[in-house]
Amino acid sequence: MLPESPPPVRPVFYVSDGTGITAATIGHSLLTQFSGFRFVTDRIPFVDTPEKARQAVAEIVRAGANCGRRPIVVNSCVDPELNRILSESGALMLDVFAPFIKPLERELDAPRQSRVGQAHGMVDFDTYHRRINAMNYALTHDDGMALDYGDADLILVAVSRAGKTPTCVYLALHYGIRAANYPLTEEDLESDRLPPRLRAHRDKLFGLTIDPLRLHQIRQERRPNSRYAEMETCRREVAAAETLLRMERIPTLSTTHTSIEEIASRILEDLGINREMF
């Protein structure tokens, strides 16, 4: 039986006059719809001058020549001249704004204003400071370091290494949410009730759980061959935590196969927190 041939490699570039976050987010969502390929992605941010656009073109052309396949460019530049230069690369150009601009111009009866770098520009200082304050809150209230939860928008509850910290940071950075997290200790898990310091805030609580095997793998990387990382410890803690959260009727979500974006969206929906993404 002949060995399977490796999937074809396709270079993909996320090009933007700003951070490239928009292009990368949309591009990644598009690429996940296609299997059987190995997409090699690269982000080229802050392409805001013709010179930088030509440098990007050279990089794109070089990548296509190296792999022998036409590159794909997911582009969020707004300046038509920069887009014209980028098209000289010969790549498949996917303009993330193009499908929406003309319908919006017709609906609003107004032309677009191609202002470079506005998608992630710091145009609202109140919004910016809310994000910074939320990030500071998440860091100072990480893993139960601070227990003054009066100002918290929500509190994540889970065993250690179930995904509490990255979720809190994501919520702070993208939504300005003051998210604290509380790690369930062995002492907490011996009881079938919420820890006393959480009971007054039960309407802010959301539980995270995880498959014990995945938890074992994560803990093994952090503290190899420790009791903390033992498979039996992971099974026991997860089972006890799930029982506690279920008995207390705390909404819970497994992080095992769930992206952080989906985790955040589910938490906000379940807790009824309506906050626009920045």
Buried (B, 14 or more C-beta within 10 A) or exposed (E): EEEEEEEEBBBBBBBBBBBBBBBBBBBBEBBEEEEEEEBBBBBBBBBBBEEBBBEBBEBBBEBBEEBEBBBBBBBBBBBEEBBEBBBEBEBEBBBBBEEEBEEEEEEEEEEEEBEBBEBBEEEEEEEEEBBEBBBEBBBEBBEBEEEEBEEBBBBBBBBBBBBBBEBBBBBBBBBBBBBBBBBBEEEBBEEEEBBEBBEEBEEBBBBBBBBBEBBBBBBBEEEEEEEBBBBEBBBBBBEBBBEBBEEBEBEBBBBBEBEBEEBBEBBBEBBEBEBEEE
